[in-house]
Amino acid sequence: MQNGAYDAPDGKTADNHFNPGGHPLVIGNEVTVGDGAIIRSQVMVAAGSLVLSGKDLDSDFLWIGSPVKRMHVLKDSELEYLFFSAQHYVDLKNNHMATGS
């Protein structure tokens, strides 16, 4: 990961995945990410989308389709959701680690 981008592993399918550098992003269920694709921070990728190999997804957009296309600039409410959702998953992880459940 460099400059807030997530370099996707070859042919992996993401399931509610968040950028490992702490930068908020949402990748919907059953999204397939091709080799060398770059998913930047503050991005939403719709469920079932296909991110082709080498594709670079710009920040601050909703991406959707097969192959994925930029749909619209994320609204303030959508960006707020990214931060809320990322923190929620961190909190769930921390609770799970603390309680073992």
C-alpha positions as CSV (number, residue, x, y, z in Angstrom):
1,M,0.0,0.0,0.0
2,Q,1.3,3.4,-1.0
3,N,-0.3,6.9,-0.8
4,G,-3.6,5.6,0.6
5,A,-4.0,2.9,-2.1
6,Y,-4.6,-0.8,-1.7
7,D,-2.8,-3.0,-4.2
8,A,-5.1,-5.9,-4.8
9,P,-3.7,-9.5,-4.8
10,D,-4.3,-11.5,-7.9
11,G,-7.9,-12.5,-8.6
12,K,-9.1,-12.2,-5.0
13,T,-12.7,-11.7,-4.1
14,A,-13.4,-9.1,-1.4
15,D,-16.1,-9.3,1.2
16,N,-16.7,-6.1,3.1
17,H,-13.0,-5.3,2.9
18,F,-11.3,-2.2,4.3
19,N,-8.0,-0.6,3.2
20,P,-5.2,-2.1,5.4
21,G,-3.7,1.4,6.0
22,G,-6.6,2.7,8.0
23,H,-8.0,4.7,5.1
24,P,-11.8,4.2,4.8
25,L,-13.2,2.4,1.8
26,V,-16.0,-0.1,1.2
27,I,-15.8,-3.0,-1.2
28,G,-19.2,-4.7,-1.4
29,N,-19.9,-8.4,-1.3
30,E,-18.7,-10.6,-4.1
31,V,-16.5,-8.0,-5.7
32,T,-13.7,-9.5,-7.8
33,V,-10.4,-7.5,-7.9
34,G,-7.9,-8.3,-10.7
35,D,-4.2,-8.4,-10.4
36,G,-2.5,-5.1,-9.8
37,A,-5.7,-3.1,-9.4
38,I,-5.4,-0.1,-7.2
39,I,-8.3,0.9,-4.9
40,R,-7.7,4.3,-3.3
41,S,-9.0,5.6,-0.1
42,Q,-12.5,7.0,0.2
43,V,-14.0,4.7,-2.4
44,M,-17.1,2.6,-2.5
45,V,-17.3,-0.4,-4.9
46,A,-20.8,-1.8,-5.4
47,A,-21.5,-5.5,-4.7
48,G,-20.9,-7.9,-7.5
49,S,-18.6,-5.5,-9.4
50,L,-15.5,-6.6,-11.4
51,V,-12.4,-4.5,-11.0
52,L,-10.2,-5.4,-13.9
53,S,-6.4,-6.1,-13.6
54,G,-4.4,-2.8,-13.5
55,K,-7.5,-0.6,-13.0
56,D,-6.9,2.4,-10.8
57,L,-10.0,3.6,-8.8
58,D,-9.9,7.3,-8.0
59,S,-10.7,8.5,-4.5
60,D,-14.1,10.0,-3.6
61,F,-16.2,8.0,-6.1
62,L,-18.8,5.3,-6.2
63,W,-17.7,2.5,-8.6
64,I,-20.1,0.0,-10.0
65,G,-20.5,-2.7,-12.7
66,S,-18.8,-5.5,-14.6
67,P,-16.3,-4.1,-15.5
68,V,-16.4,-1.4,-12.9
69,K,-17.2,2.2,-14.0
70,R,-17.1,5.5,-12.0
71,M,-20.7,6.5,-11.2
72,H,-20.7,9.7,-9.2
73,V,-18.7,11.7,-6.7
74,L,-19.5,10.5,-3.1
75,K,-21.8,12.8,-1.2
76,D,-20.8,14.1,2.2
77,S,-23.2,11.6,3.8
78,E,-21.6,8.7,1.9
79,L,-18.1,9.9,3.0
80,E,-19.3,10.1,6.6
81,Y,-20.6,6.5,6.3
82,L,-17.2,5.4,5.2
83,F,-15.6,6.7,8.4
84,F,-18.4,5.4,10.6
85,S,-18.4,2.0,8.9
86,A,-14.6,1.7,9.2
87,Q,-14.6,2.6,12.9
88,H,-17.5,0.2,13.5
89,Y,-15.5,-2.7,12.0
90,V,-12.5,-1.8,14.1
91,D,-14.6,-1.7,17.2
92,L,-16.2,-5.1,16.4
93,K,-12.7,-6.6,15.8
94,N,-11.4,-5.2,19.1
95,N,-14.4,-6.5,21.0
96,H,-14.0,-10.0,19.4
97,M,-10.3,-10.0,20.3
98,A,-11.0,-8.9,23.9
99,T,-13.8,-11.4,24.5
100,G,-12.9,-14.3,22.1
101,S,-16.5,-14.2,20.7
